[in-house]
């Protein structure tokens, strides 16, 4: 069976994860997070 990426996966590949994590770290975005970090929230909002 051939593997194919979803459109959602293709959209997420356009955002450099390392750069996203650096920005979150510089602004303290995950400071008080217990379960739902910034990347997960971003992916959820992108999906919606």
C-alpha positions as CSV (number, residue, x, y, z in Angstrom):
1,X,0.0,0.0,0.0
2,X,1.4,3.4,-1.0
3,X,1.8,6.1,1.6
4,X,0.4,9.5,1.0
5,X,0.5,12.6,3.2
6,X,-2.7,14.4,4.0
7,X,-3.3,18.1,3.2
8,X,-3.1,18.8,6.9
9,X,0.4,17.3,7.1
10,X,1.5,19.3,4.0
11,X,0.3,22.5,5.7
12,X,2.2,21.7,8.9
13,X,5.4,21.0,6.9
14,X,5.3,24.7,5.8
15,X,5.9,25.9,9.3
16,X,9.5,25.4,10.5
17,X,9.1,23.6,13.9
18,X,12.5,24.7,15.2
19,X,11.7,28.4,14.5
20,X,8.3,28.0,16.0
21,X,9.8,26.5,19.2
22,X,12.4,29.3,19.4
23,X,9.8,32.0,19.2
24,X,7.7,30.2,21.9
25,X,10.7,29.9,24.1
26,X,11.7,33.6,23.7
27,X,8.2,34.8,24.6
28,X,7.6,32.2,27.4
29,X,4.6,30.7,25.6
30,X,4.7,27.4,27.4
31,X,5.5,28.8,30.8
32,X,2.3,27.7,32.6
33,X,1.3,24.9,30.3
34,X,0.5,21.5,31.9
35,X,-1.0,19.5,29.0
36,X,-1.7,21.4,25.9
37,X,1.5,23.2,24.6
38,X,1.7,25.9,22.0
39,X,2.5,23.6,19.1
40,X,-0.5,21.4,19.9
41,X,-2.8,24.5,20.1
42,X,-1.4,25.8,16.8
43,X,-2.1,22.5,15.1
44,X,-5.6,22.3,16.5
45,X,-6.4,25.9,15.3
46,X,-5.0,25.1,11.9
47,X,-7.1,22.0,11.7
48,X,-10.2,23.9,12.7
